[in-house]
Amino acid sequence: MPTPQEKLIDAHIGHSLDLLRLSSGDWRQVKKILLDLEKDLIKQIADIDVNRPVQAIYRRQRLTKLLESTQETIKQKYELIRYEHSLMLEDVAEYENAFTRKNLNASFGVDIAADAITTTQAKAIVNDTLILGASAADWWARQEATTQAKFADAMRQGWEQGESIDQMVRRVRGTASTTGIMDVSKRDAESLVRTSVAAISGQSRVDTIEANDDLLNGYIHVSTLDNRTTLQCMVRDNKKWNMKKEPIGHSIPFRQTPIHWQCRSTIVPWLKSWEELGSKVKVKVPEKMRSSLDGYVPAKTSYEDWLKSRTKEDQLDILGKTRFNLWEKGELTLRQMVNTNDRPLTIDQLRKKL
């Protein structure tokens, strides 16, 4: 019979996949805005046609007009991305708090976890959380500046070489064999979307753990174990830290997830045993829950082990019919198994799972 700690870790393994699917849904929305930006830039290139006049002075004027016009276009699209993504991350912070509280209560068999965070607190988490050194808003500002600079450089190069509209468009859109400006912007944006969802959910979870320090010993790091797992996540898997974030039984320092770009590791609450809880618990915990609250931390579980333990209905929901059939036959790799681009979730769909 699984202990409460085992059930808690099991729930978070499945939850980490839900967050991947959530980030896939968010990425689709951001990608749509970037595709609109690409179309707008291409239209402006065609409308202004910097190399149509023969005289250089008029060609330069057209180049200046193009760069000024597209600078505003790029700015507006990234402002829209920042705004919509920020709202989505606030939802993630609130949802993560609700998920963590729900599973803590389920572990103890009674409603005992601290109250839900407010919308204001969720906003603060989004604004204050650093994603590998900067906030989500700062990263979007950097990506906007990079797109602006790369586009301007490419247009100046095309202007100098007297390129046709089609040639300059290829600099933006790319081809089957060459990478365009917007290809790079999309790649960087997807990485930021996925990593920021992990960062905000991780910070909200840690805040919830800290708010329930009377029920918990500290933190457990759980890594998604497959052929994409980095060494730094492998060595942290199943390691424990107390509430002061001091290592227990090892010397590896605590690191808030994500550890790196597109990291899939997660932090899980480390439950106190019934003996450790003692008189700190102000409500009556069912006797059957008391006996199972032993503070035991199970051995690591791989993602594939976890998936095999799910019902067929869960497996179909996670993988989709085609991938499920391939996986069941042993024809699907672990790398393909965690590709969630075609199995997105919205925050509303995720809330229905609570």
C-alpha positions in Angstrom: 0.0 0.0 0.0 1.6 3.3 -1.0 2.4 5.7 1.8 1.2 9.3 1.7 4.7 10.5 0.6 4.7 8.0 -2.3 1.2 9.1 -3.4 2.4 12.7 -3.2 5.4 12.1 -5.4 3.3 10.1 -7.8 0.8 12.9 -8.1 3.6 15.4 -8.8 5.1 13.2 -11.5 1.8 13.2 -13.4 1.4 16.9 -12.6 4.7 17.8 -14.2 3.5 16.3 -17.4 0.3 18.3 -17.2 2.4 21.4 -16.9 4.3 20.4 -20.0 1.0 20.1 -21.8 -0.1 23.5 -20.4 3.0 25.1 -21.7 2.4 23.6 -25.1 -1.1 25.3 -25.1 0.5 28.6 -24.1 3.2 28.3 -26.7 0.5 27.8 -29.4 -0.9 31.2 -28.4 2.4 32.9 -28.4 3.4 31.3 -31.7 0.2 32.6 -33.3 1.2 36.2 -32.4 4.7 35.6 -33.8 3.3 34.2 -37.1 1.1 37.3 -37.3 4.3 39.4 -36.8 6.1 37.5 -39.5 3.2 38.1 -42.0 3.2 41.8 -41.1 6.9 42.2 -41.6 6.8 40.4 -45.0 3.9 42.7 -46.1 5.8 45.8 -45.1 8.9 44.6 -47.0 6.7 44.1 -50.1 4.9 47.4 -49.7 7.9 49.6 -49.2 10.4 47.6 -51.5 13.6 49.3 -50.5 15.5 48.5 -53.7 12.9 49.6 -56.2 14.2 53.2 -56.9 17.4 53.5 -59.0 18.8 56.5 -57.1 20.6 55.5 -53.8 19.1 58.5 -51.9 15.5 57.3 -52.5 16.5 53.7 -51.7 18.0 54.8 -48.4 14.8 56.8 -47.6 12.7 53.7 -48.2 15.1 51.6 -46.0 14.7 54.2 -43.1 10.9 54.1 -43.6 10.9 50.2 -43.5 13.0 50.1 -40.3 10.9 52.7 -38.5 7.6 51.0 -39.5 8.6 47.5 -38.6 10.2 48.6 -35.3 6.7 49.7 -34.1 5.2 46.5 -35.5 7.7 44.3 -33.6 7.2 46.4 -30.4 3.4 46.0 -30.5 3.5 42.2 -31.0 5.9 41.6 -28.2 3.9 43.9 -25.9 0.9 41.7 -26.6 2.9 38.6 -25.9 4.1 40.0 -22.6 0.6 41.0 -21.5 -1.1 37.7 -22.4 1.7 35.5 -21.1 1.7 37.4 -17.8 -2.0 36.8 -17.3 -1.4 33.1 -18.1 1.4 32.8 -15.6 -0.7 34.4 -12.9 -3.3 31.6 -13.5 -0.4 29.1 -13.2 0.7 30.5 -9.8 -2.9 30.3 -8.4 -3.5 26.8 -9.9 -0.2 25.5 -8.5 -1.0 26.7 -5.1 -4.4 25.0 -5.3 -2.8 21.8 -6.6 -0.2 21.6 -3.8 -2.7 22.4 -1.1 -5.1 19.8 -2.4 -2.5 17.1 -2.4 -1.2 18.0 1.1 -4.8 17.7 2.4 -5.2 14.4 0.6 -1.9 13.2 2.2 -3.2 14.0 5.7 -6.7 12.9 5.1 -8.2 16.3 6.3 -8.2 19.9 5.2 -5.2 21.2 7.0 -3.0 23.2 4.5 -2.7 27.0 4.6 -5.2 29.1 2.8 -5.1 29.8 -0.9 -3.1 32.7 -2.3 -4.8 35.8 -3.5 -4.7 37.2 -7.0 -2.4 40.0 -5.8 0.0 37.3 -4.4 -0.1 35.5 -7.7 0.8 38.7 -9.5 3.7 39.2 -7.1 5.0 35.7 -7.8 5.0 36.4 -11.6 6.7 39.8 -11.2 9.3 38.7 -8.7 10.3 35.2 -9.8 13.6 35.1 -11.7 13.9 32.7 -14.6 17.6 31.9 -14.8 18.5 35.4 -13.8 15.7 37.6 -15.1 11.9 38.0 -14.9 9.6 36.8 -17.7 8.9 40.4 -18.7 12.6 41.1 -18.9 13.2 38.1 -21.0 10.5 39.1 -23.4 12.0 42.6 -23.6 15.4 41.0 -24.5 13.8 38.9 -27.2 12.0 41.9 -28.6 15.3 43.8 -28.8 17.1 40.8 -30.4 14.4 40.5 -33.0 14.5 44.2 -33.7 18.3 44.1 -34.2 18.4 41.0 -36.3 15.7 42.2 -38.6 17.3 45.6 -39.0 20.7 44.0 -39.8 19.2 41.7 -42.3 17.3 44.4 -44.1 20.4 46.6 -44.3 22.4 43.7 -45.7 19.7 43.0 -48.3 19.6 46.7 -49.2 23.3 46.9 -49.6 23.3 43.9 -52.0 20.3 45.2 -53.9 18.2 42.1 -53.2 14.7 41.5 -54.5 11.6 41.4 -52.3 11.7 37.6 -52.4 15.3 37.5 -51.3 14.6 39.8 -48.4 11.5 37.9 -47.4 13.7 34.7 -47.2 15.9 36.5 -44.7 12.8 36.8 -42.4 11.0 33.5 -43.1 13.9 31.2 -43.9 13.8 28.3 -46.3 14.0 24.5 -46.1 17.8 24.8 -45.9 18.3 28.2 -44.2 17.2 29.6 -40.9 15.3 32.9 -41.0 15.1 35.6 -38.4 11.6 34.6 -37.2 12.7 30.9 -36.9 15.2 32.0 -34.2 12.6 34.2 -32.5 10.1 31.4 -32.4 12.6 28.9 -31.0 13.7 31.4 -28.3 10.1 32.2 -27.4 9.1 28.5 -27.1 12.0 27.9 -24.7 11.0 31.0 -22.6 7.3 29.9 -22.5 8.1 26.4 -21.3 10.8 27.5 -18.8 8.7 30.3 -17.4 5.7 28.0 -16.7 8.1 25.7 -14.9 9.6 28.6 -12.9 6.3 30.2 -11.8 4.7 26.8 -10.9 7.9 25.9 -9.0 8.0 29.2 -7.1 4.3 29.0 -6.2 4.8 25.4 -5.0 7.9 26.4 -2.8 5.9 29.3 -1.4 3.1 26.9 -0.5 5.6 24.5 1.1 7.0 27.4 3.2 3.5 28.4 4.3 2.9 24.9 5.6 6.2 24.4 7.5 4.4 23.0 10.5 3.4 20.0 8.4 6.5 19.5 6.4 10.2 18.6 6.8 11.3 20.3 3.7 11.7 19.6 0.0 12.3 16.7 -2.3 13.7 17.1 -5.8 12.1 14.9 -8.4 13.6 14.7 -11.9 11.9 13.3 -15.1 14.2 10.4 -15.8 14.7 9.6 -19.5 17.3 10.1 -22.2 16.8 13.9 -22.2 17.6 14.4 -18.4 20.7 16.5 -17.8 23.4 15.4 -15.4 22.6 18.2 -13.0 19.0 17.0 -12.7 20.0 13.3 -12.5 22.3 13.9 -9.4 19.5 15.8 -7.6 16.8 13.3 -8.2 15.2 12.1 -4.9 17.5 14.3 -2.8 16.1 16.0 0.3 16.6 19.4 1.9 15.1 20.7 5.2 13.0 23.8 5.5 16.2 25.9 5.7 17.2 24.4 2.4 20.1 22.6 4.0 21.0 19.2 2.3 20.0 16.1 4.2 22.3 13.1 3.7 24.3 14.7 0.9 26.2 17.9 0.0 24.4 19.1 -3.1 23.0 22.7 -2.6 19.3 23.3 -3.0 18.3 24.8 -6.4 14.9 26.1 -7.2 13.5 24.5 -10.4 13.9 25.0 -13.3 17.6 24.2 -13.2 18.1 25.0 -16.8 16.2 26.1 -19.9 13.2 23.7 -20.5 14.0 21.8 -17.3 11.3 19.3 -16.3 12.4 18.7 -12.7 10.0 19.6 -9.9 10.1 20.2 -6.1 7.8 18.1 -4.0 6.8 18.6 -0.3 8.6 16.3 2.2 5.9 15.2 4.7 6.6 15.0 8.4 5.9 11.7 10.1 3.1 11.5 12.6 5.6 11.5 15.5 7.2 14.7 14.1 3.9 16.4 13.7 2.9 15.7 17.4 0.9 18.5 18.9 1.5 20.8 16.0 -1.5 19.4 14.2 -4.5 21.3 15.4 -7.1 19.1 13.8 -7.9 15.4 14.1 -6.1 13.3 11.5 -7.8 10.0 10.8 -6.1 7.0 12.6 -5.4 5.2 9.3 -3.6 8.2 8.0 -1.5 8.5 11.2 -0.2 5.0 10.9 1.0 5.7 7.3 2.6 9.0 8.0 6.1 7.6 8.5 8.2 10.3 6.8 9.5 7.6 4.4 10.8 8.8 1.0 10.6 6.1 -1.7 13.2 5.2 -4.2 13.2 7.1 -7.5 10.7 6.3 -10.1 11.3 6.9 -13.8 8.7 8.6 -16.0 8.2 5.3 -17.9 7.6 3.4 -14.7 5.1 6.0 -13.7 3.3 5.9 -17.1 3.1 2.1 -16.9 1.3 2.3 -13.5 -1.5 4.5 -15.0 -4.8 3.2 -16.3 -5.2 2.8 -20.0 -7.6 5.8 -20.0 -4.8 8.0 -18.4 -2.2 6.6 -20.9 -4.5 7.5 -23.9 -5.1 11.0 -22.5 -1.4 11.6 -22.0 -0.1 10.1 -25.3 -3.0 10.2 -27.7 -4.3 7.2 -29.6 -1.5 7.0 -32.2 1.4 7.4 -29.7 -0.3 5.1 -27.2 -0.5 2.3 -29.8 3.2 2.8 -30.7 4.2 2.9 -27.1 2.2 -0.2 -26.2 4.0 -2.1 -29.0 7.4 -0.8 -27.8 7.9 1.3 -30.9 7.9 4.7 -29.1 11.0 6.2 -27.6 11.1 8.0 -24.2 12.0 11.2 -26.1 8.9 11.0 -28.2 6.8 10.1 -25.2 7.4 13.5 -23.6 6.7 15.5 -26.7 3.5 17.2 -25.8 3.1 19.6 -28.6 0.0 17.9 -30.0 -1.5 17.2 -26.5 -1.9 20.7 -25.1 -3.9 21.7 -22.1 -5.5 25.0 -21.2 -5.5 26.3 -17.6 -9.3 25.8 -17.5 -8.9 22.1 -18.4 -6.2 21.8 -15.8 -8.4 23.3 -13.1 -11.1 20.6 -13.8 -8.6 18.0 -12.6 -8.5 19.5 -9.1 
